[in-house]
Amino acid sequence: MAARSVVLCGSTGSVGTQAVELISRHRDELEVTALTAGGAQPMLLADQVRALDVPVVAVADESARAALVEALGDRARSVEVLAGPDASASVAASGADVVLNAITGSIGLATTLAALESGSTLALANKESLVAGGALVRAAAQRPDQIVPVDSEHSAMAQALRGGRAEEVRRLVLTASGGPFRGWTRAQMAEVTAAQALAHPTWAMGPVVTVNSASMMNKSLELIEAHLLFDVAVEDITVVVHPQSIVHSMVEFRDGSTLAQASPPDMRLPIALGLSWPDRMGDVIAPCDWTTATSWTFEPLDDEVFTAPDLARHAVRASATHPAAMNAANEVAVDAFLAGRVGFLDILDTVGRVVTEHEGTPGARVTLDDVRETERWARARAQELLAS
């Protein structure tokens, strides 16, 4: 069987680098035809081009092109180097078998839409593009299985959903590790530092996703993602705290049965499934050790302290563009927190204000321009609130 062609977008980030490592061990099954990245790490990107023998590479930052060409050295003569804000979407539209979108932030929306419109299977790690694009992304999908989730939670749900029909589903159970502040009060989190928020107890991720996990905003985005991917009402998606991060999510059926997907907390497993779906690859990660005594615990989310999931439910009910406003405001607030300009609690306080003030656009009429205008307004309004 011929190897699947893969376009890897966001190759120098956390998911991207793990995908490169995985693909390097499965060159007979997967052939990378293009890589894209922001451009901040030209040496790493050049190393990836050489390691995977990639013919096309793109960077979003046009000023990074020269550094990338220099890093490629003699290899630059045989590699097509693209640059600019539209470069990733252009490469994603090339018609590869699979496009893995591992870009961070809603800036990945154009890449998501381009991959779907080209007919490629979209292995989606860029949850923000689905949250922001919502109805646009769903409308762009040409077949039910064209979007394959790469988030571990949604990959778990997709696997569990194989055990029953859609009409048999009662609810989705979205697991959360609880992050570094599980059990804390709101008052205790008032003085949280960036270093504390970045010290995730289970997962090694990029800084934005890690802070989102600490505030539970990541779970908020994942709740909206699950709603859009599996067409389940937000009221029927429950967040449960599972500190061990072994059960990645569950599906509860109407007869009282619950199917769970369990594996060690390693992103290479959902990445591999995203690239090979509906098949499974071999030699991905070591499974759970069932010969060693262990225990798993589950507890309800303290929704009075961690308000992000309820905010997500409100955003979905409010309008088609409220989720985009929520995500955009959060991106601005997290950047300000990591830069030391605001406190940890200011993140959700600001996002909540922006969501409340947003007027919204009905889903039946939403366009890409609506989404972009919503994001522009939400970012500007968040900056105003944070400055004050």
Disulfide bonds with the S-S distance in Angstrom:
none
